[in-house]
Amino acid sequence: MNKFECTAWDESVYAGIEGKARIGDAKMTFQYTGILEGEGKSAGLMAYVTGNIGTSTGVELFTGTVDGRQGTVLLRTTNTFDEEKVTGTFEIVPGTGTGELADAKGHGGYVLAMGTMSCEYTFTS
């Protein structure tokens, strides 16, 4: 089973009106098991449309293994969120791999229920 868990979350809203349109950023740490095994450090920009509904985009530095190959890669992330869930996609940014991941390719997705810190993910290389 492919699973990730958010182990740290630091969010800051720096412009806008509470409950209305606003922008901010978040820094997160993730632990992965499954096809991806390792740790991700992520930074993202968040755009709230209203309340807790919005979108985010970011980049994550993943260190570990992808299908048994060791190294690091950058993952480009895109998410939508509301009061119930976060729906996200991620893809390996071409040319960012090191070690055995120098030529790594792949993409995946997930749906994370609000109030939980872990979920299953899909990944295709």
N, C-alpha and C positions, 0 to 999 in steps of 0.2 A: 504494500500500500504506500502511495506517495502522500506525504503529509508535511505541512509546515506549521510552525508555531511562532507567534510574535512574542518575543521575550522582553522587549523594551519599546516604549512609545513616548515620544516627547513632541507635543504639538504646540504651535504658537500661532494665534490669529493676530495679525498686525494691521488690518485695515478693514473697515466696513462697519455695519450696524448689527448688533446681536439679533439673531433670528431672521436677518435679511441677507442680502448679498454681502459677502466678505471673502477675504483671501488670507491665506496663511501657509505655513509649512509644517512638515513633520519629519522627524528622524526616527527610524525604527531599526530593530535588530530581529532577525528571523533565524530559526534553526530548521533545517530541512532533513527529512529522511525519505528514502525511496530512490528513484532515479537520480535526483539531486541529493547529495549527502554533504552537509556542511553548514556554513553560516553566511548570512547575507546582511550587509549594512546598507540601509536605504535612506535616501533623502527625496522628499516629494513636495510639490507645490499643490495646494488645495484651493479649490474654488467652490464656495458654498453658494448655492442659488437662493435657498431659503431654509431656515431651520437647520436640520441635519441632512439635507439633500444636496448633493453636488458631485463634483468630479475631481480627480487628482491625476497627476502624471509625475513620474520620477525616474530615478536611476538607482540601481542596487549593485553593489560590489559583492559578488558571490565568490566565496573561497571554499573549495572542497573538491568533490568529484561529481562528474556528470556521466552517468552510465559507466562508472568505474574508472574514468580518466581524470587525473588530478590536475588542478590548476586554479586560475581565477578567470572570471568573465564579468562583464557588465550586463545587467538585465535592464531593459527599458520597460517601465511599468505604466499601465493605464487603468484607471479604476472609475467606476461610478458607485455612489453610495446613497443610502437612504436610512430611515429609522430601523429597517429590518435586516439589511445585508450590504456587503461590499461585493461587487462583481468585478473581477479583475483579469487582465491578460498581461503576459510578460513575454519578452523575446530576448535572446542573446544578441547583443549589439555586435555585428560583424567586425572583425579585426581587433577586438579587445581581449581575446583570450591569451593566457600564458600557459607555459608547461604543456601538458598533454591536451589542453583545451585551446591551443593556439588557433585551430581551425574549426572550433565548435560552432554548431548552429542548432537552433531549436526555439520552440515557443510553447507556451502553456497557458493555463487559466485556472480560475478557482472561484468559488462562491463562499464567502465567509459570513456566517450569521453574526449580527451585531450582538455584543455581550459575550462572545466567545473569543478566544485568542489563538485557536488552531483550526485547521480544516484540511481536507484532501485537495490535491491539485492534479492536473493533467500535464503531461509534457510529451512533446513529439520532437525528435531530432532529425 
